[in-house]
Amino acid sequence: MVLTQRLVALIAVAWWGLVAPPQALAKTVGSAVFSVAGVAVDVTASDAAEAKAQAVALGQRRALDRLFRRLVPVSDYQRLAVPDDGAITELVGGFEVADERVAPNRYIASLTFHFKPNDISRLLRDQGIPHAVTPSQPVVVLPLYRAGEELLLWEDGNLWRAAWANLPLPDGLIRVIVPLGELADVVLIDARQADEGRRDRLAILAERYGTGDVAIAEATASLDPLLDIPTVQVALRRFQEEGVRIGGGTYSGLASDALTSVLAVAAKATRTQLEEEWKEANLLRYDREGTLAVDIPVKSLADWLDIHRRLVDVALVRKTELEALSPRFARVLLHYLGDVSHLAGALANGGLELIRDGDLWVLRRPAAAARAAAASAGSPAAKGSASE
């Protein structure tokens, strides 16, 4: 039997004989991946109402463009057929308004749009546009700067690290962490060790930032003595369990450009390269679907609702079927896109761990996360927020 999220929640309430706060049962299916925040609008029209209507229409179009750029590889973006304003409205599940200012004929605000995940994926699938929807775990980037004979990482004068620090907030599926160079960072790894790719040091650094993915972006700056043109060459090494991925590029400015400007361009392009690599490696495969029966250990109604919420937020999971439910576990049949390895990675990014236990698959929150959730659920602050 196929159960909606609300029906699953109601069944769980009946089984345990507990009453959950209405907010716990009213959570909507969606994902932060399909939400676009900080869309600035400033529209002047015949009156305030018309200005607001035009601003919302403009904002949702800008938001959809940002969402498409987040999900679709650059190589396929130009093939997109963008829908008209009415069709875009149908793709929006809701929106929020901040910093609103209204004049007699002007409307200014910052808007956040929440798009319907299934409708967006269906639109792209119907157009034959490959796309990714799974966010990555954080990637720690160490900006290593080679200037003449100097090799800088945490040291003052590392213009390359400054360029990364000044990048605008990312809007893609990948979260990049550039360490601030605190004492713990400096003790863990220095410029020479980073240049050597010391995996032992990088592993400890990755653990410090809660990830398993570290990239060393080494920039070498030079100046053409005849043309006075600054050039930055980037060598990107991404250290992962399966090996080291190599990338990079060369970036040149004009005679009037400062080196810092070229470094800023190079940093943004390198981060984009990381984002595009992730998208290409995690494209949805609509031609490959599977089903997997999983056992989910649960201790309470709140525990089950939290795990189920995380499940429905994973875009690779197309449908869930509840096959059995007891006070100690739930058995769920997952319908998903791709293969089990992709599913496991997507679940991990959603705070869930998929493991093989003999002939069974077990889905659970990692032990540390489960302990934290249990502690939070028992705290006075958590109880207060749940009843609001």
N, C-alpha and C positions, 0 to 999 in steps of 0.2 A: 504494500500500500504506500502511495506517495503522500507525504505529509508536508503541509506548509510549515513555515517557521512558527507561526502563531499556534497552529494546531498541535505541533510537537510540544510547545511550551504548556499549553493547556492540559495535554495528557500527562506531562510531568507533574503539574500541580495536583491533578487528581490522584496520581499514583502515590505521591509523598504525603498528600493531605495537608499541604502547606499553602499559604497565600503569599504570593510574591507581590512586590510593589508594581503598580500598573506600568511604570516606566520600564521594568524588566521585561514585560511581555510585549511592549510596543516598539521595541528596537526595529528599525527598518533594515532590510537587506541592502548592503552596499559596501563600499570600500573607500578609504581615503584616496586611493588611486584615482577614483572617478570624481573627486572633488577638486575644484580649482578656486583658490582663494586670492584675495588682493587684486581683483579686476577693477581698475580705476575707470570711472566714467565721469564726464563733465559735458552736459548737453544743454543747449539753449533752444527753446522752442516758443510757440505762441503763448503757452501758459505752463504752470508748474506740472500739471497732470500729464500733459503731452510730453514735456521734457523728461519726466520720469519713465513714461512708457517707452520713449525712444532710447533712453539710457539703459533700461533693462534689456531691450532687444539688442542694442549694441554690445552690452556686457556679456550676454550669453553667447553671442557670436565670437567675441574675443576669447571667452573661456573655452569654447569648443575648439578653437584653433590651438590654444595652449594644450588642451587635452590630447588632441590628435598628435601634436609634436611630441608629447610625452610618450605615447603608446606606439606610434608608427615609425619604422626606420626611415631615416632621411632619404634613402634611395627610393622609397615608395610614396613619399609624401605628395609629390606632384601629381600622382595618379588619383588622388582623392577628389571625389565629387562632393562639394560642400552643400548640404541641404539648405533650403530657404528658411526664412525666419520662423514660419509656422511649424515646419518640421523640427527645427531646433528646439522650439518650445516643448514639443512632445517628448524630446529626449531629456528634458530637465525634470528631476524629481523634486527640486526645491531650491530656494536660494535665500541667502542671508544678507543683511544690509548693515554696514558700519560706516562711521564718519559721515553720516548723511547731512547735507546742507541743501536747503530748499529756498529759492528765491521766486519772485512772481513768474519768471519765465526761464528759470535755470535750475538744473538738478545736478548735484555733485555727490558722489558716494564711492565707497569701496565695497564691491560685491563678491560674495562667495557662491558658486553654483555647484550643486550636487547632481551629477548626471546619473541616469539609470544604467547600471553596468550591463545588463543583458541587452538592452536596446542599443547601446553603443557598440557592443561586440557584434550584434546582429547586423547593424549597418555596415560595419567594416567587412564582415564576412561576406555579405551580399555583394559588396564591391570588389571582392577578391583581394582585399588589402591585408597583408599579414601584420600582426601587431602583438605586442607583449602587454601583459597586465600584472605580472608578478613583480613586486618591489624587491630589490636586493637587500641583503644584509649590508651594514655599513662597510665602506672601504676606507681604510686608513691610508692617506697619501702623505709620503715624506718628500717635500720639495728640496731636492739636493741641487745646489747651485755651484757651478764651476766658472770662476772668473779668473782667467789667467792661471796662475799656479795655485790659487786658493780653492779650497773645497769647503763649502759652507752648508750647514744644516740648521743648527739652532743659533748660530752666532749672529751678532748684529751685522748688518750689511747684506743679509741674504734677501736681495730684491725679489727673487723668485718666490720665496715663502710669503713675502708681503703681497705679491700678485695673487696668490691663492687665497690669502686671508681676506683680500678686498673683493673677491668674486661675489656677485649677487647670489642670493639664496637659490639653491638648485630647484628645478621644477620638474625633474625627471623621475625615473623609477629607481635611481641609485642615490644613496646618501653618502656623501664624501665627508670624511673627518680629517681635518688638517690639525694635528696636535699643536698646542700653543707653545710647547717647549718648556713645560713646567719641569721642576727638578727631577721628578720621576721619569719623564721622557728623556731628559739629558743623560741620566744615569743608565738608562736601558740601552741606548744606542747613540753613537756619535757619527760624524760625517764619513769617516773612513770605513767604519763597520757597515754603514748603509751602502756605501759604494761597493763593498765586497759582497753584498747580498747575504749577510749573516742570518741564516734562517733561524738559528736559536734565539737571537735577539729579536728578530721580527715576530716570532711566535709569541714571545712574552709581551711585546708591544700590542699585538693583536688581541691578546687575552685581556690586557688592560682596558681596551676600548670595546670589548664585548663582540669581537668579530674574528673571522679566520682569514680575512682578505686584506693584504697589505700591498700597496703599490709604491714603488720608488720612481718618482718623476725627476729625472736629472736634466737640468737645463744648462747649456753652454752658450754664453753670450760672446759675440764678436762684432767688430765694426770694420766695414770695408774702408780701407785707408784712402782709397781714391774717390769713391762715391759718397763716403760718410753715411752709409746706410747701416743701421743696426740689424743684426740677425740673431735669432735664437734657435738653437737646435735642441730638440727634446728627445730623450731616450726614456721610454716608459717600460718599466718591468713590473709585472703584476704577479706576486708570489701567491700561488694557490696550492692546495694539496696535490693536485694532479701535475703540477709543474709550474713553469714560469712563462707567462704570456708576454710577448714583446710588441711594443708599439712606439708611437712617437711621431715626430714630424719636424719640418723646418719652417720658420716664420720670419719674414722680412718686413721691415717698415719702409717708409719713405725717408728722403734726406732730412725732412723737417720733423720726423718722429723721434721722440725720446725713447730710450731703451726701455723705460718702465712701461710705456704704451705697448711695445711689442711683447713684453713679458705678460702683460694683462691679456692680450689676444691669445698668446700661446697657452696660458693657463686655462682660459675658457675653452679653447679648442681641445685641450687634453682631457678636460672633464667631460666634454661632449663625446670624445672618443670612448671613454669608459662607459658612458650611458648607451652609446650605440652598440658596443660589444655585448652589453647585457641584453639589450633588446633582441639582437640577432640570435643570441644563445637561448632565448626564452620565448620565442614566437609561439603563439597558440597553434596547435596542430588540430584543425577541425576534421582532418581525415583520419585521425587516430583517437579513438575513445576506449575507455575501459571501465570496469566496475571492480570494486574491492570491498569485501566485507571486513569491517574493523570492529574490535571490541574497545570500548571507551570506559575506563574505570571512573566512577563518579561517587562522591561522598555526600552530596546534598543537591537540592534543587538549584541553588545558586551556582554550584560547580557545573552542573549539566548545562544550564543556560549560558554560562560563559563559554564553555567549549563549543556549544552549538553555534553561538554567535560568531566565534572565530571561524568555524567551518564555513558558514554561509558567506563570510567575507573573502574567502579564497576563490578567486575568479576561475581557477581550473576546475573547481567542483561545480558541476552543472546541476546536480540534483542529489538529495539525500533521502534515503528510505529507512525509516526506523523499523527494525525487524524484531527487536526484543528490548524490554526495559525492566530493570529491577532496581532496588535501592542501592545496589553495588556496581552495576555496570549497564551500559547501553550497547546494543549491537546495531550498527548502522551500515547500510550498503551505500557506498559512495560511487557516483557516476562522474567520471572526470575526463578531461582532455589530456592527450599526451601519454607519457608512460609513467610508471611508478616512481622513477627517479625524479622526474619533473614534479610530480605530485608531492613527494616527500620534501623537496626544496621549497615549494610554495607553502606547504603546511608549516615548515620550520620558520619561514618569514612571518607567518601568522601566529607564532608562539605555540605551535603544536609539534609534537614529535611522533613520527611514524616509525615503529620498529617491528621487526619480525621476531615472534616468540614461538618457536617450533613451527607448527602448521598454521598458526594464527597471526594476524596483523593486529597490533595494539596501537591505538592512538591516544596520546596523553599529553598533558602539559609537562615540559621538562621539570625535574624535581625541584630546582631552585625557584622556578616560576610558580609552581604549585604551592610551595611553602609560603612564598610572598603573598599569593592570592589568599591563602587561608589566614595569614596574619592580618592582611588588610581587611578581610571580611569580618574578623573578630574585633577590629579596632573601633573605638567610639566614633572616629571621623568617618569610617566607612559606613557604619550603621546610619549615621546622620545623613550622608549623601544618598544612601539608598532609599531613604524615606522622603526625600524632598520631592 
